[in-house]
Amino acid sequence: MKFLMLVCWDAEKMDAQTEPESSNDAADDESFPWLDDLQARGIWVTGDQLAPPRRARTVRVRDGKTIVTDGPFAETKEVVGGFDVP
């Protein structure tokens, strides 16, 4: 059986990160005990941080044309900020 772990972060904290972002920005400030455990057991496959909410875009294809718009913009304090695959 395989799992995909979605990691939630504080939206304001992610939006406050400076550009360019490295994949370790959030990891420098926070501890992820589940990740340490997965890596210690040798079952972690991959994972990464996602772009902050301010960079969100929606991509749609209509009548063969690709339309890219800003958003979606959700009124929430937490966002999916990354993922891990054990």
C-alpha positions in Angstrom: 0.0 0.0 0.0 1.2 3.5 -0.8 0.4 6.8 0.9 0.5 10.4 0.0 0.9 12.7 3.0 -0.3 16.3 2.5 1.4 18.8 4.7 -0.5 21.8 5.9 1.2 25.1 6.8 0.2 28.5 7.9 -0.8 30.5 4.8 0.5 33.8 6.1 3.8 32.3 7.0 4.2 30.8 3.5 3.2 34.0 1.8 5.8 35.9 3.9 8.7 33.7 2.5 11.1 35.6 0.4 11.9 34.8 -3.3 13.6 32.9 -4.6 12.4 30.0 -2.5 14.4 27.0 -1.7 12.8 23.7 -0.9 14.3 24.0 2.7 12.8 27.4 3.8 10.0 26.0 5.9 12.1 23.1 7.1 14.7 25.5 8.6 12.1 26.9 11.0 10.0 23.9 11.8 10.6 20.3 12.9 8.8 17.5 11.1 8.8 14.4 13.4 6.9 12.2 11.0 9.5 13.0 8.3 12.4 12.2 10.7 10.7 8.9 11.5 10.1 7.9 7.9 13.7 8.7 6.9 15.1 6.8 9.9 13.0 3.7 8.9 14.2 4.1 5.3 10.7 4.2 3.9 10.6 7.9 2.8 10.5 8.1 -1.1 10.1 11.8 -1.9 8.6 15.1 -0.8 8.8 18.8 -1.3 7.4 22.2 -0.4 4.8 23.7 -2.7 4.8 27.4 -3.8 3.1 29.8 -1.5 -0.6 30.7 -1.9 0.2 34.1 -3.4 1.6 32.3 -6.5 -1.5 30.1 -7.0 -2.8 29.9 -10.6 -5.8 28.1 -12.2 -5.3 26.6 -15.6 -8.3 25.7 -17.8 -8.5 24.6 -21.4 -11.6 25.9 -23.3 -12.1 25.2 -27.0 -8.5 24.2 -27.3 -7.2 27.4 -25.7 -5.3 27.4 -22.4 -6.5 30.1 -19.9 -4.3 30.9 -16.9 -5.8 33.1 -14.1 -4.6 34.1 -10.7 -6.1 32.1 -7.8 -8.0 30.4 -6.5 -7.9 32.5 -3.4 -9.4 30.6 -0.4 -10.3 32.3 2.8 -8.3 30.0 5.1 -5.5 30.1 7.6 -3.9 26.8 6.5 -3.0 25.6 3.1 -1.5 22.5 1.6 2.2 23.5 1.7 3.9 20.3 0.7 3.8 16.6 0.4 5.6 13.4 1.4 5.5 9.9 -0.1 6.5 7.1 2.2 
